Amino acid sequence: MATARIPQPTADDPVKVDPMHYTVEFENDHVRVIRIKYKPSEKSVMHSHPESVAIFLTDAHAKFTYPNGKSEDIKAKAGSVQHMEAFTHLPENTSKKSFEVIQVELKH
């Protein structure tokens, strides 16, 4: 999964603005672990993530739209693990299948 590598404006916490897709599984002073679940064709709202590591539990095919209006097609295979810098986006599942991701947000 690629993400824009330039600093972007901070938007809202996904757990607060979209609890249907984002739930906290664990949190302490060092990390917050979020479970992300999207059904086919579901779309979120603009939100931000700090630096994190994503663990894809299923294949994922999504479209990320960034605050500047540009978008990116995202594909990841089940079992893949990816590091992501902090970023802001509006995600949409572009697949006919659900996807699920565990995201470990790093607290510095």
N, C-alpha and C positions, 0 to 999 in steps of 0.2 A: 504494500500500500504506500503510495507516495503522498506526500503532503507538501504544501507550499512551505518553503524554507525561509521565508522572510517574516519578520515580526508582524503580527496582525492585531487589530483591535480586539480587546477582550469583550466577549459577549457573555451571556448568562451560563450558569452551571447547568449541564444537561439533566442532572437529577431533579433540579427544581423546575425547569421549564418543560421537560418532557419525561415525566415519571412512567409513562406507558412503555417507553423503550429503554430507560436507564434506571437501574436499581443498585444501591450500594450493598455489596456483599460483605465488606470488611473495611475498617478504617482505624488507623492509629496515627501517631505523630509523624510517621515516615511515608506511608502510602495510603491511598484509597483505592479499593478494588471495586470496579463497576462491572455489572453484567449488562450487556447490550443485546437486545433481541428485537429484530424487525421481521414482520411478516411480509409476504410478497407485495411489492409496490407501495409499501408504507414510506412516509416521508416525515421528517422531523421539522424542527425550527432551528434558526441560527443559534449556535452555542459554541462554547470554547472548551478545550481540553488543555491541561498543563502537559509538560513533557511526560511521556508515558510509554509503556510497553503493551502491545496488543497481542493476545493469544486467540487465534481464530479456531473456534470449536467446530465450525462448519465452513464450507465454501461460502464466499461472499462476493457479490457483484453489486456495486453501488455507484452512485454519482454524488460527488461532493461539490457543492457550490460554495464559493468563498465570498467574503464581504465585498470584494472588488468586482463581483459579477462573473468572474471566470469560473469554469467548472472542470472537473476531472473525473474520468471513468476509473473506478477502483476495482481491482480483482485480487482476491486472496484465496489460497487453498486451506482447507481444514488442516489443522496442525501447525500452520506456519506462525511464526512469532516475528513481530516487527517493532522496532523502536520508532517513536514519533516525537518530533519536537513539538512544543506548544503550538496550537493552531486553532482557528475559528472556522466553522463550516456549517452548512445545512446539508445533512445526508439524506439520501433517498435509496431505498432498496430497488434496484432495477431488474431484479431477478423474479422468476415465478416461484422461487423457493424462499423459505425463511432462512435467516442467518443469525448466528449467535457468536458473540465475542466477549472475552474477559479482558478488561483494560485495567492495567495497574498504573495509576497516576502517581508520579513521584512528587513528594513534598520536599522542597529544599530548605 
